[in-house]
């Protein structure tokens, strides 16, 4: 069954950074209680980001406010796909249709860095959007440790430390 991404890319005005993931979790698609990117209870992204910036990010509005203040947009590289083996693993995403907004996002913003949430996403980007890699060589391409709980090479605290080293610091709302 073909699935369409449930969220629009979040691109505040004047972003300098883009956090690029793969596709919404199967659990997210099924459970309407999750209302934004990385919203499943198992995914570690928001707990990591909360620790990095020492903020409580309980709501979608809190997360959007933080990303806006930091100049970070968020999107997924895949717009539509099917799942083999009926699970959320990136390796099981097939018949991929890429996010048609990415060309505009990268070409109309003065990005400093694109942060990938996994090596899988980085490889897809470099393959499917090689024109953007070539056209915008000044944009840093940085792969973060995956926030998936399946990525267990690093502990949660080690992931937090890497994110602190890599993500932008700056004026944070109070």
HUQUI-V480505 format. One record per residue. N is the residue number from 1. RES is the residue in one small letter. OMEGA is omega in degrees with one decimal (999 if undefined). NEAR is the number of other ideal C-beta (glycine too) atoms within 10 Angstrom. Layout:
n=N res=RES omega=OMEGA near=NEAR
n=N res=RES omega=OMEGA near=NEAR
This chain:
n=1 res=x omega=178.7 near=5
n=2 res=x omega=177.6 near=9
n=3 res=x omega=175.6 near=17
n=4 res=x omega=-178.2 near=12
n=5 res=x omega=-176.0 near=19
n=6 res=x omega=-175.5 near=16
n=7 res=x omega=169.4 near=15
n=8 res=x omega=173.4 near=8
n=9 res=x omega=177.9 near=18
n=10 res=x omega=-175.2 near=19
n=11 res=x omega=176.6 near=18
n=12 res=x omega=179.8 near=16
n=13 res=x omega=173.7 near=8
n=14 res=x omega=177.0 near=10
n=15 res=x omega=175.2 near=22
n=16 res=x omega=-175.9 near=15
n=17 res=x omega=176.0 near=21
n=18 res=x omega=173.1 near=24
n=19 res=x omega=-173.5 near=24
n=20 res=x omega=177.6 near=27
n=21 res=x omega=-176.5 near=26
n=22 res=x omega=-175.7 near=22
n=23 res=x omega=-178.8 near=24
n=24 res=x omega=178.8 near=23
n=25 res=x omega=175.4 near=21
n=26 res=x omega=178.4 near=16
n=27 res=x omega=178.9 near=15
n=28 res=x omega=-179.3 near=21
n=29 res=x omega=-177.4 near=16
n=30 res=x omega=-172.1 near=9
n=31 res=x omega=-176.6 near=12
n=32 res=x omega=178.1 near=8
n=33 res=x omega=178.9 near=9
n=34 res=x omega=-169.5 near=19
n=35 res=x omega=179.3 near=11
n=36 res=x omega=-179.2 near=17
n=37 res=x omega=175.0 near=25
n=38 res=x omega=-173.9 near=24
n=39 res=x omega=-179.9 near=20
n=40 res=x omega=-178.0 near=19
n=41 res=x omega=-177.5 near=10
n=42 res=x omega=-176.3 near=12
n=43 res=x omega=-173.4 near=22
n=44 res=x omega=-173.9 near=19
n=45 res=x omega=-174.8 near=23
n=46 res=x omega=172.3 near=19
n=47 res=x omega=176.9 near=16
n=48 res=x omega=-178.5 near=23
n=49 res=x omega=177.8 near=22
n=50 res=x omega=179.9 near=17
n=51 res=x omega=179.7 near=18
n=52 res=x omega=-174.8 near=19
n=53 res=x omega=178.4 near=19
n=54 res=x omega=-179.5 near=7
n=55 res=x omega=171.1 near=16
n=56 res=x omega=-178.0 near=8
n=57 res=x omega=-173.8 near=19
n=58 res=x omega=-175.0 near=10
n=59 res=x omega=174.6 near=11
n=60 res=x omega=-179.8 near=15
n=61 res=x omega=176.8 near=10
n=62 res=x omega=-177.7 near=15
n=63 res=x omega=177.9 near=22
n=64 res=x omega=-179.8 near=15
n=65 res=x omega=178.1 near=16
n=66 res=x omega=-177.6 near=19
n=67 res=x omega=177.1 near=21
n=68 res=x omega=-178.5 near=16
n=69 res=x omega=-179.7 near=15
n=70 res=x omega=-177.5 near=20
n=71 res=x omega=-179.0 near=20
n=72 res=x omega=170.5 near=22
n=73 res=x omega=179.2 near=22
n=74 res=x omega=179.9 near=24
n=75 res=x omega=171.7 near=23
n=76 res=x omega=-176.4 near=22
n=77 res=x omega=-176.8 near=22
n=78 res=x omega=177.1 near=22
n=79 res=x omega=178.0 near=18
n=80 res=x omega=175.8 near=15
n=81 res=x omega=170.2 near=20
n=82 res=x omega=179.3 near=14
n=83 res=x omega=169.8 near=18
n=84 res=x omega=-180.0 near=12
n=85 res=x omega=172.8 near=9
n=86 res=x omega=175.1 near=9
n=87 res=x omega=-171.0 near=12
n=88 res=x omega=-178.7 near=21
n=89 res=x omega=179.1 near=15
n=90 res=x omega=-178.6 near=18
n=91 res=x omega=-179.5 near=9
n=92 res=x omega=178.3 near=14
n=93 res=x omega=-176.4 near=19
n=94 res=x omega=-179.7 near=10
n=95 res=x omega=-172.8 near=11
n=96 res=x omega=168.5 near=16
n=97 res=x omega=-175.4 near=13
n=98 res=x omega=-179.3 near=18
n=99 res=x omega=-176.8 near=20
n=100 res=x omega=-180.0 near=9
n=101 res=x omega=-172.0 near=13
n=102 res=x omega=177.8 near=21
n=103 res=x omega=179.8 near=14
n=104 res=x omega=-179.0 near=11
n=105 res=x omega=-176.7 near=19
n=106 res=x omega=-174.6 near=21
n=107 res=x omega=-177.6 near=12
n=108 res=x omega=176.6 near=10
n=109 res=x omega=177.9 near=19
n=110 res=x omega=-175.2 near=11
n=111 res=x omega=171.5 near=20
n=112 res=x omega=-173.0 near=14
n=113 res=x omega=165.5 near=16
n=114 res=x omega=176.9 near=26
n=115 res=x omega=177.5 near=22
n=116 res=x omega=-179.0 near=23
n=117 res=x omega=175.2 near=26
n=118 res=x omega=175.5 near=19
n=119 res=x omega=176.9 near=14
n=120 res=x omega=-178.4 near=18
n=121 res=x omega=177.7 near=24
n=122 res=x omega=-179.2 near=19
n=123 res=x omega=176.7 near=12
n=124 res=x omega=-179.0 near=20
n=125 res=x omega=-178.0 near=21
n=126 res=x omega=179.2 near=13
n=127 res=x omega=-173.2 near=10
n=128 res=x omega=-176.9 near=15
n=129 res=x omega=-178.8 near=20
n=130 res=x omega=175.4 near=10
n=131 res=x omega=179.1 near=11
n=132 res=x omega=177.2 near=19
n=133 res=x omega=-179.8 near=15
n=134 res=x omega=-175.4 near=8
n=135 res=x omega=-177.3 near=13
n=136 res=x omega=-177.1 near=15
n=137 res=x omega=179.8 near=9
n=138 res=x omega=179.5 near=8
n=139 res=x omega=177.5 near=18
n=140 res=x omega=177.3 near=12
n=141 res=x omega=-172.9 near=15
n=142 res=x omega=177.3 near=13
n=143 res=x omega=176.4 near=18
n=144 res=x omega=170.0 near=22
n=145 res=x omega=-178.0 near=21
n=146 res=x omega=176.1 near=24
n=147 res=x omega=178.1 near=21
n=148 res=x omega=176.4 near=21
n=149 res=x omega=176.9 near=12
n=150 res=x omega=178.3 near=9
n=151 res=x omega=-172.6 near=14
n=152 res=x omega=176.7 near=9
n=153 res=x omega=176.9 near=8
n=154 res=x omega=173.2 near=13
n=155 res=x omega=176.8 near=9
n=156 res=x omega=-179.1 near=15
n=157 res=x omega=176.3 near=10
n=158 res=x omega=175.8 near=11
n=159 res=x omega=178.7 near=22
n=160 res=x omega=-179.2 near=19
n=161 res=x omega=179.0 near=16
n=162 res=x omega=178.4 near=15
n=163 res=x omega=178.1 near=19
n=164 res=x omega=-178.9 near=13
n=165 res=x omega=-170.4 near=8
n=166 res=x omega=-176.7 near=15
n=167 res=x omega=179.9 near=20
n=168 res=x omega=168.4 near=12
n=169 res=x omega=179.1 near=9
n=170 res=x omega=-177.9 near=11
n=171 res=x omega=178.3 near=8
n=172 res=x omega=179.2 near=12
n=173 res=x omega=178.6 near=11
n=174 res=x omega=999 near=5
